[in-house]
Amino acid sequence: MLIDSLFVMVTAFVAWHGLTWRDDAGQSDAVRLLFGAIALLFCLRVLFVDIFKVF
């Protein structure tokens, strides 16, 4: 449970950073968006399946 919670916190931060990062011109990077989206999927999967036991 502790490792799951830690994993969710870390992947949530990676997802937030990847999805909200902008350069000086205000453009987002495709690689950061991709890895942010992947991190968000893993975060939500562990949160709902392993911690909340919804599915």
RAJOBEL-V156214 format. One record per run of one state. SS is the DSSP state (alpha for helix, beta for strand, coil for the rest). FROM is the first residue (numbers start at 1). LEN is the number of residues. Records with the same first field share a line. If there is no record, write none. Layout:
SS->FROM-LEN / FROM-LEN
//
This chain:
coil->1-1 / 21-9 / 52-4
alpha->2-19 / 30-22
//
